[in-house]
Amino acid sequence: MFDSVPTVHSSVIRLCLWAAALHAAMPVAAHGAVCDGASLDASIQLSAVVHDSFSQTFRLPQGAVSASQGTVHIRLQTCAGDLSAVRLRVWDDRYDQETWLDMAQDLSGSDSQLGDLSYWGVDLPIPQDPTVLYYLFELNDDAGGEQALAWYVDDDTQFYGGGTGEAVERWDDSRSFQVSVYASDLEVPEWAVGAVIYQIFPDRFRNGEPSDDQEQEDTWFYGETPSYMDWSDWGDLPPEECLGADMERAVCFFGGDLLGVTEKLGYLADLGVDAIYLNPVFHSVTNHRYDPQDYFRIDQQLGGEDAFSELVAGADQLGLKLILDGVFNHMSADSQYFDLYSRYDSKGQLTSPDAPGGNDYSGACESRHSSYRDMFFIPDIGTPARFSDGSLALCDGGTYEAWGGYFHIPKLDSSSELVRDLFLAQGTDSVGPYWISRGISGWRLDVAAQVDGGMGVEPGNTFWEDFRAALGSVDQQALVVGEEWDDASANLLGDEWHSVTNYRFRSAVLDWMFDSCSGDGCVPCSEYNCQGDAFQDAQSNPWMSGEINSISESLLDLRLKSIQEDYPSQAWKAAWNPLGSHDVNRILFLLQKISGDDADMARRKLIFASLFQFAYPGSPVIYYGDEVGLDAPGAWDGGTWQSDPYNRAPYPWADLGFSPDTELLSHFQLLGRMRDLFPVFRDGGVQTVLADDQARVYAFIRYGDLQDSALVVMNRRWDGEGATQDVNLDVADWLDDGLCMEDIFNGAAHVVQGGELLVGGVPDLDASILVPVEGDCWTEPDSGEAHLPSGAETGLGTDSGGGCSCASGTGALGWCWILAAAGILANRRSHPAICLEEKEQL
């Protein structure tokens, strides 16, 4: 969509495009239309006012733009003769600067319902410095003595900002449309675009060496008693020793380690994984390790330095990338820098391994004269540290800032020179570049916007710019991905993050999966423009994923386009699209809760949702165990469904006596193979072909220059097992007549005829994925059933290895087609025929 639109500098070309679109879309007005009688009478016909940022008629070019773009043309529709003036109000978020631009009428049209229309346009100057621009419209009907003012603003900026908005009679600049302006030299590591990511919580994936389970240099666990569990102790729910307050459950260990990851590298390669993202691995006394004590040391319970080196070597041999979790917003209160318990001396040596020690005034918490004092916020700046009983944690008699108020993780000050030295400013003596030099390929940054809000928000904070530059001095292809649950535009404009953990995608998909809710967690839907029930758990805060409620296919399309509009196309194509993670309830549990507590339906929906995840642009993220149906329900506690520690259950390995869902695993392996064999699923663009709310069908085309293309037809309907529906698609703008296409899952043939493609028998809650093949399909004279051309017709034959079922031909040929409206040309190119087993009846 947005990345496909060529940069337009000629106003003549722009006017021609819009005039043609308006001529086709605007029939002659009928009598009694809304705009009949519109005049300068201090009364504005608000129902006729429209701006749609997803349409080239109203914004060209669309989406995020380069700082070298020059201008973006913005347009607003109104009743003809209804307004005396229209102004565009623009806010530059980088410089906190307001600009007003006068708009002029530059086109006219007519609509059968509305009547005669005027189109007001203006060229919005694009700054040469990366920033985020916000705009809204001021409407003025001046009758020469009496005046009416109104504003046109975005309608929902949180979950699907962009698209159309609404006219309001009160000023509201919190609901502005957005234009992200990114650096003209913005680049993303090529390997990261569309890469399949596998996330591992190290303590719970695989225990490769039981002898390291309790290997610790120090045995002080913030005053708590650690629990060391066997893999089988989890059961249906975590053992009682692993529940309770944050610190109690944080010192419950199951023994997973890096040797266990190395042992299963082949398994991950077979799954189609490109990169392994590890939750924190540095020395700590908690199982989550989001409280690092020493950033230069791999935790001994994970196997230490030798295990890390072996993992790097093994991953490199298989072409797998390693990404570490960068916890640079906070660190352990029990570290040499903070030293809450006075266990370290002035040289950073541990002097009291088993208990609190004596104050030597070297740690930031020990003395206001400590050299480490300015690394932290002492006193606090709004979130003082508290112990589990709610009492304040104090340093030298005063408070200190802690993430979430948790006493054991004091917040770091990113402006501190010592903090910058520790993480980025001292070459490979700093944490970030050091581990790049040790063989990792990138960092996932924990609560990254809390360290540096981005050049669009904190232009004076250069922490992430300098961090990325420090990594680049070691490896130009090193990846930087920031954790963000909301809009990450401010950090994706150039030299900070390459991309983002795209929870916005997850939120949209979960809403699309919602059918019904029963029992605890069900609430009346309260979000914008929603109806009926919704589901809430601990992550349903507005600043996180929000409640889960039903959305239609057309609304799903708007939600996805909203993300695409906000982000530079390079970052959007590399966005991490998760269904699950260590911060949310397990995907199977959530799908069950939003399917009337039906476990079988939850499994069907996981298959369906993951297929969409792998077929859509971005980097699909698999949270360990989801691919085998890891059953780890949350717990109802404190009036909500809690996710921690329930979502961190041990992986159910078959050789340990568990029962992983091998059919589900085969499905995920199939998806990984699909992305390997068809590059378009990794880095191709996307265009919506159909969003049919009544039939519950969402279809889109994946395309790319000089590479293959694919048509994806998602049937969200569920009328019962075995039900199917035929989907007729208008593909005249995308596909040539006579084109022969194959469904890669079942080998069925389909032919484009008269600009339409009939995809017959798409199973409910399932999909058809079609790719073009070489030659012409042939049709049976009697039945009219299409078949693939000779040499590529049988998708059911067994190959010589007895493995997957393959077409007998050696190749399917790409084809030349034109996305005329977008100006995209995909050249003819051959690719190997997909070699996939028949899709199992899952």
N, C-alpha and C positions, 0 to 999 in steps of 0.2 A: 504493500500500500504506500506508506509514506516514503520509504527509501527508494521506491521505484520512480518517483516523479522527478524528472530532470529539472535542474535549476533554470529558471526562466528570467531573462533579463529584458525581454522586449515586451513593452506594454501592448503592442499591436497583436502579438501572438496570444497574449493573455486575454485580451478582449475577444479575440476570435474564438478561443476555447469556451469562454463563458457565454458568448452570444449563441454559439451552437447548442450548448447545453440548455440554455434558457428557452431557445426556440423549440427544442424537442419536448421540454418539460412543461411549458406554459401554454395550454390551450386558451382559446378565447373565453373571456369571462362571461358568466351567466348573469342574468338580471337578479338583483337582490343580493349580490356578493358583498362580502365584509367591507371591502374598500369603496363601495359605491358611496359617493357623497363625501369622501374624505377631503378635508380642506384645512387651512390654517384657522382652526376654531378653538384652540386651547384644549383639544380633546384628542388623545392619541389612540389609534386602533392597535392596541397592544397584541392582539391575537395574530396579526399579520407580520409581526416583527420576528425575523429569523437570522441567526448566524449559526453556521455549522462548521466547526473547525476540521471535521473529518471529510469535508467536501471541497473539491477544487473550485467549485463555484464561489465559495466564501473565503477560502484561504489558499494561497498559492505562493511558494510550495508548502506542502503540509508537513506536520511533524517538527522534530528538532531540526535546526539549521546550523550550518557552519558560520563562524564569525566572519567569513569572507563572502557570505551570501549577498550582502548589499541591502536588499529590501525584501519584505514579505508583503504581498498585497492582501489586505483585509477588506471584507465586504459585508454589508448588512442589508437585509431586505426589509422594506416598509411599504405601506400603502402609498401609491402615487399621490403627490400633493399633500400628504398628511403632515409633513414636518418642515420646519423652517431651517433646522440645522441638526447635524449629527456630529458628535465629537468622539474621538477614541482616546480614552484615558490609558496611559501606559506607565507601569511601574517597573523600574530597573532594580532588581533585588540586590544586585552587587553593590550599587552605589546609593541605594535608598533614594532614588531620584524619580520624581513624577514629571511626565510630559503629556501635554494635550495636543492632539492632532485634529485639524478640521477635515471632515470627510466631504466628498463631493459626489453628486449623482453622475454615474458614468455608464449605467445601463438601465434599460426598462424592460418590463415583461408583463405577462398577464397569466392569471390562474383561474380555472373554472370556478373555484370556490371563493377565492379571495378577491379576485378582480384585478384592476390595473396596479402594477407594482413598480416601485423605484428601487434601485440598487445603489447604495452609497459605498464608495470605495476610497481607500487611501493606501499609500505605500508606507509601511512601517519600517523605519530605518533600523538596520541590525547593527548593534555595536560591534566593534572589532575586538573587544574584550569578552571572554566567555561570561555568561550571566544567565539568569532566568528572567524573562520579561512576562509581566502579567498585564492583561488588558481587559477592559470592559467598554461599553458604549453608553454615551449620554444622548438622549433624544429630547429635542426641544420643538414644541409646537407654539410658536409665538404669534398670537392673534393681533399684535399691535396694541397692546394695552393689558391683555390678559395672557398668561403664559402657563403651559403645562410642561413639566419635566418628568422624564422616566429614564430608567436605565435597563440595559440588557446585559445580563450576567450569566455565568455558568450555573447550571442547576444542581450539580452534585460534585464538588471538587474532591471529595474523599475517596470514593470508590470507582467512579467512572467520570472523572473530569474530562472536559472536552466534548466534542460533538455539538449538539444543539444546547441552548440554554433557555432562559425565560426572561420575559420583561417584568420588571418590578417598579413600584412607585416610590421605593425608599432606597437610598444609597446603601450599597453593601459591597465594599471592595474586597471582602473575604472570599467572594465567589467570582474570581476572575479567570479568564482563559489564560493558557500558558503557552509561551514559546521558549523552549530551551535553546540557548545559543552556545555551541561547543567550539572548542579550539579547532582551527582548520587543519592542524596536524595531528588530530586525535587518532590513535591507533590502539588496537587490541591484539594481544598475542594470537597469531593465526591458529595455533593448536587449540585455543580455548573456545573458539567459535563453535557452538553446537556440541561440545564435548559431553560425554556421558560421565556424570560425577557419582561416585559412591561414597556415602558418608559413614564413618565408623566411630562409634563411641568406644574407645580402646578397651576399657575394663569389661565390656560385655560382648565382644565379637568372637574371640577365640583365644583359649589359653594354650599357648604353644610350649611354655616351660613352667610347669607348676612350682618349680623350686624358687622362682623369683617372686612368688605371690606375696610374701611378707618381708621382702628385702627392703629395708629402710635404713637410711643413715641415722635419722632421728625418730624417736618414738613418741613425740608430743603431738597430739592431734587436737589442738585448741582445747585441751582439757577433756575431750571425749574419748570413749573407748572404741577402737575400731573393731569391726566384725569381718571375718574372712569366711566367705561362703563357698560351698561347692556349686558347680554349674546347675545341678539338679535341685538345688534348694529353692529356686524361685517358685516353681509350681504355677498355679493359676494366677497368683498374686505374689508380690515380693514378700519375703519372710518378715516377721515382725521386727527383727533387728534392723531392717533397712527402712523403716518408716519413722514417723515422728518429725521433730523440728529439722530445719535445714541442715544443721551441722551433724545431727544424728544419722540422717540418711546419706550424708555426703561421705561418711567414713565407713561405708559398707562396701566391701570389695569382693568381686567374683573371679578375679585373676586373669582377665583378658590382657594380652600383651602384644608387643610388636612382632614377636616371633610367630604368634598366631596369625597375624596379618600376612607375614611372609609365606607361611605355610599354605595360605589360601589365595595367593596371587594368581595361580592358574584358574581357579574358580572365578575370580573377578574378570580375568581376560576373556573367559568363555561367556561371561555375561555381557560382554561388549563394553566394559568400562574403559574410559580413557584416563581418568584421574581419580585418585583416592584422596578424599578430604578427611583428615583426622582431627577429631576434637582434641583439646590440649594434651600434650605429651611431656611437658616440662615438669621438673621436680616440684611436687606438691604433696600434701597429706590428705587430699580429698580425691574421691573417685572421678569427679568431673574435671578437676585440675584447672578450673577457671580462677584459681587463686595461686598463680605461679610464685614459687619462692626463689627459683633460680632459672632464668631463661636460657642459660647456656648449658644446661644439664638435662639429659633425658632421664625421666623418672626410673629409678631402679626396679620398681614394681612392673614396669613395662619392658624391662630387659636391659635398660641402660644404653650406653654408646654402641656397644657391639651389636645389639639387636637393631638399633637404628641404621647402622652402616649396612647390615645384611639386608634390611628392608629396602634401602635405597638401591643397592646393587641388584636385587631381585626384580624390583619394579622397573629399573632401567633396562634390564635384559628383555622384558616383555613389552617395552614401550609405554609403560604406565607412568603417569606423572604423580607426584606427591605434593599435597597442599596442606600446610600446617595452619592451626588456629592461632591467630595473633591476638593475644589478650593484652592490649596496650592502654586500655582505659583504667585498669585497676590491677593491683597485685595483692599478694598475701600480706596481711598484717603481721604475720609471723615470718618476716624476711629480714635480711640484714639491713635493708633500707628503712623499713618502718619500725620493726623490732618491738612489737606490742608487749612481748613477754620477756624482753631483755635476755635473749638467748644467744646473741651474737656479739663479738667484740668489735673494736673499731676497724679491724682488718677484714671483717666479714666472715670470720671463722666461727663455726658453731661451737660454743663453749658449754652449753647446757642442753644435751640432747633429750633428756627425759622429763624436764620440768622447767618452769620459769626460772630465770637466773637473776643476777644482780645488775642493777642499772649502772652502765658505764657511760651514759649520756651520749652515745654515738648514734643511736637510731633516731629517726625523725619523731617518733612518738615518745622518746625518752627525754628529749631536751629541745627547747626552742632555739638552742644554739647549734644543733646538729647540722652538719653540712648537707644532709639529705632533706632538711625541713621543707625547702621550697618545692620538692617533688610532689608534695601532697597539699590538700586543702585543709589547713589547720589554722583557725577553726573552720567548721563546716560552712558550706555555701547554700544550704537548704535541705540536705538530706543527711542528718547526723547519724553516725553509726550507733546501732543498738544491739544488745545481746538478745538471745532468744526469749528472755523473760520480759523484754521491752525496755529494760533499763539502758541509760546512755553509756556508751563506751567512751572513755576519756583518755586524753594524752596530756600529760603534764598539767592536769587539772582542767583541760578544755576539751571541746568537741572536735571531731574531724569528719570530713565528708566521706561517705561510703556508698558504693553502688547499691541501689535498692535499700539502703540502710543496713545492709549486712555488715556486722562489725569486722569480719575477717577479710574483707576486700576493700580497703581504702582507695578512693579515686586518685588517679595521677593527674598532675597538671601538665598538659601538653606543651605549655609555653616555657616550662622549666628547661634550662640548658642541660641539666643532668638527665632529665627524662629523654631529651632529644639525643644526647650522647649515648644513653643506654640502648635506644632502639634504632637510631638511623644515622647519626652524624659522624661516627668514627670508623667509616669503612667497614671492613669485615670484623672489626672489633665491636661492632654494634649488632644487636640481635637480628634485625631484618636481613641485612646483606650477609651476615655470617651463615645463616642456615641456607640461604641460596647457594653460597659457596660450598656447602656440605651436600648439595645435590637435590634440594627440594625445588619445585617449579613455581611456587607461589604461596601467597598468604590469603586466608579468609580472615577478615578483620572483625573482631567481636565488638558489638555496640559501637560501630565505627563513627557514626555521626556525633556521638557524645565526646569523641576525641577531637574531631575537627568537623564542623558542620558543613564545610564545602565552600568553594569560592563564591557561590551564589548567596551564601548566608554569612560566612565569616571570611571575607576576603583577606583579612590580615593574618589569619591562621594558616600557615603553610605546612603544617605537620605532614599531611598526606602527600602534598606535592614533593616535599623533601624525602619522604619515605620511599615513594615510587622512584625518584631519581637515584636514591641510594641502591635500590635493588637493580635498577637498570645499569648501574656501573659494573655490576657483576654479570647480569644476564638480561639482555634487552627483551627476552621473551618471558620474563618472570611476571606472573599474574597477580593482580591485586583485586580482591572481591570484598566489598563491604557488606556487613550485615545491616539491613534496613527493612522494616516492615511496611513503611509508608513510601511516599514518593522520594526516590533517591536522586532526583535530577541535579540538585546542587553539587553533588560529588562526582557526577559523571560527565563533566563539561570539558575535561582535557587531561590534566596531569595528576589527577588524584586516583580514584578507583577506575579500573577497567570495566567492572560491571558490579552486579548487586545480587544478593539473595532475594529472589523475586517472590516474596510472599503475596504480593498483589495477584500474581497468577494463581497461586494456590487458593486464595480466597475466592476468586471467580469460579474456579473449577468446583470447589466444594459447594458453592451456592447452586451451581448447575446440577450437581448430584442430589440436591435435597428433594425429597418427596414428602416425607411426613415425620413427625416427631411424637414420641410418647414417653411418658415418665419424667424422671428428673432431668433438668436441663432445658425443658421446653418452656418457651416464653412467647408472648405475643410479639410479632415482628415489629420492630421500632425504627428500622432504618428508612432512608428516603425512598418513597414510592414503592413500598412493599406491603404485602397483605398476608394474613394467616399466621401460622406458627413459625417460630424460628428455634434454633438450638444454640445454647450458650455453654461454654466451658471456661476454664481459667484463662484461655487466650482470646476471649471474645471482646477484649477492650477495643474501643474505637481506634486507638493508636496502633493496635496489632492487626488481627485479622477481622475483627468485628464478628457479630453473630452470623450464624449460617442460616440463610433463608433462600427460598426458591427463586430462581431467575429463569427467564425464557432464553431461547437461543438468540434472539435479537439483542437482548440485554447482555448476554455473554459476549456477543460480538462487540458491543460498545465498550464493555469492561476491558477487553483485550486491546482494542484500538486505543483506549485511553493510555495504557502502558506504552504501547508502540509510539504514540504521539509524543510522550514526555521524554523518551530516551533517544540519544543518538543511535542510529541503526547498528553501528558496530557494537555498542554496549548491549543493546536489546537482543542481538543475535547470540551474545555470550551470556545472557542473564541466566542465573541458576534458578530453574523452575522446580521447586520441591512439591511433593505431596505430603511428606513427613519430615521430621527432624527431631533433634533432642529437646527442642523447646516446645513441642506441641504434642497433643495426644496422637497415638498411633492412627494411621490412616484407616485401617480396617475397623477400629473401634468407632471412629467418627462416622464412617460410612454406614455402619450398623445403626448408630443413633439417629441418623437422618434418613433412614429407610424403615421406619417403624419397628426398629429393633430386630430386623430380619438379617441374620448372619449370612445366609446364602445370597441374598440380594447385595449385601456389602461386598462379597467376593466378586460377584458379577460386575459391580460398579468399579472395583479396583482394576479389573482387567480393562474395562472401558476407559476409565480415567487415565490409566497409564499409557494406553494406546494413543490417546489424544496428546498426552504429555510428550511422547516420543515423536509424534507426527508434526507437532507445532514448533515454530522457531524457538530457539533458546537451548539451554543445556539442561536436560532432564537430570534430576537429582534423586537417587535411590537411597533412602535411609536403611541401613543394614537390617536385613530380616524382612523388610516389606515384600521383597521379591519371593519369599517363601511363606507369606501369610502369617508372619509372627503375630500370635494372638496375645496381646498385652493390653487389656482394657484399663482405662483410667479408673479412679476411685472417687465416689461422691463424698466430699469432705469440705466442711466450711461453707456449705451452700452452693458448691459448684463442682464440676468434674476436674480433678487435679491430674496433671500430666506427669509430674516428677515425683517419684522415680519410675512410675509405671511404664513410661515409654522407653525405658532403658533396660528392658529385659534381655537376658542372654540369648544369643542366636541359637536356634534349635537344631544343632548339628545331628545328622542321622547317626554318625559313628559314636555319638554320646548317648544314644538311645532315644532321641527325640524324633518327631515326625514332621519334617518340613514338607510343605506342599510342593511336590515336584512338578505337578502339572502347571502350577502358577509360575514356578521357576522357568519352565520351558517357554511360557508366554513371554517373560522378560528377556530370555535369551533370544527369542524370535525378534523382539523389538530392537535389541542391540544389533543383531545381524542386519536388520532392515536399514538402520542408520549407517552401518559399515558399507553396505552394497549400493546404497543410493545417497550420494553426497548431498543431494538437494535437501534432505531432511536435516542436515547439519547447518548449512549456510545459505540456503535458498530464502527468497522472500515469500510473502504470503498475500493472497487476495481472497476475500470472502466471495464465494459463489452463491451461497444460499443460507439464509437464516430463517427457517420456517417454524414459527411458534406453534402452529396448529399440528403439523406433522411431526414436530420435534426433531427436525433434521438440521444439522449444521455442516455445511460443506465448504471446503476451501481448497485453493490450488497453491502448491508450492512450486516456485519457479526460481531460476537463476541463470545468469549469463554463462554461456558455454558449458552448461551441465544439464543434467536430466531434470525432469519435472514430474510432478505427481498430483493426482486429484484425490482428496480425502473426503469421504462421505460418512459422517457420524450420525447414526440413528439412535437418538436418546430415548425414544419411545419404549415403553414396556407394556405390551398387551398380553404377556404370558409367554412361557417357554415355547419355542418353535415358531412364533409369529414373525413375519417379515413384512417389509413394505417396499414397493417400487418407488424409486426417486428419479424424477425427471428434472434434469438440470439444463438451464439456459447457459450454454458455454460459447455462444457465438463470438463473444469478445476475446475468447482465450484459445479455443481449439478449432482446428480446421476440419471441415466436413470430410468424411471418409477415414478419419484417423482411427486406427485400431488400438484399443487399450486393454490391458490385462489386469485383472485383480490379483495382486501378488500373493494373497493368502490362499486363494482357491483355484486360480488359473482360469476363471471365467473371462470370456471375451465380451467387449462392448465397443460399439461403433458410434462415432459422432455423425448424426444425420440431421440436415436442415438446421444446424446451429444448436441442436439439442443432443443430450446424452442421457439415455434411459439406463439407469443402474438398477437392474431388477433383483428382487429378493434380498435386500439388505436386512439381516437379522436384527430384531429388536435389541437394544442396548449393545450394539456391535457396530462394526464399520466395514466399509469397502475402501481399499486403497488401490488406485489404478495408476499404471504407468504406461506410456506409449511403447508400442513394439514395432519392429521392422515389418514392412509389408502390409498387405490388406487382409482384414478378416474376411472369411467366407461365410455365407449364410445358407442354412438349410432351406431348400425351396418350400417345403411343406410347413415347418414350424416357425421359420424365420429366426431360429436360434443362431447366434453368431459363434464362430470358432476362430481360434488363433490361426495365423498363417502356417503353412506347412513348415516343419522344422522347429516350430516353437509352440506347438499346440497342446502337448500333454504336460500338465503340471503334476502328474501323479506317478511318473516312472521313478524307480529306485536307482540311485547312482551306484557306481561300482563299489563304493565303500559301504554300501548298505545304510548310509546315514540319511541324508535329506532327500526329499523328492524334488526332482529338477525338470525343467523344460528340456526337451531333447536337443534344442538348438543351443549353439554356443554364445549367442549374443542377441540382445534386443537393441534396437537402434533408437536413439533420441531423434527428435524431429524439430523442424523449424516452425516456430509459431510466433505470433506477434501479439503482445498485449498493446493493442493500438492506443487505448486511452492513456496508458502510462508510458508508452514509448520504449518498451522493453523487447529485446530480441534475444531469444535463446537459440544458440546455434545447434546444428545437427551434430550429435556426438554419440558414439557407441558406448555401451556399458555391458558388463556381464549380466546374463540372465540371473535373476534372483534364485537362489537355491535354498528353498525353505521346505521344511516338512509341512504336510497338511496341517492347517490350523486345527488344533484339538478342540473337541466339544467341551469347553471349559465352563 
